[in-house]
Amino acid sequence: MTAATLLYCWYFNNWIQCYAVGALIPVLLYNGQKGKYSLKYLFYAYYPGHLLILSGIYAWLLAA
């Protein structure tokens, strides 16, 4: 992270920007090739699954 980014985060109280700069590291290290393992269907199942779990927690908290 550069000093300018830290100064921006401090001055504008926008700390989410620091996470964006941290995410830049793996993006820059990507070599353009697919990985060894295909996890496509795991991610297809994860997204609706975690929404279902979160809505269940929400409903449980409302009932309590």
HELIX and SHEET records of a PDB file:
HELIX    1   1 ALA A    3  PHE A   12  1                                  10    
HELIX    2   2 ILE A   16  LEU A   29  1                                  14    
HELIX    3   3 LYS A   40  ALA A   63  1                                  24    
END                                                                             
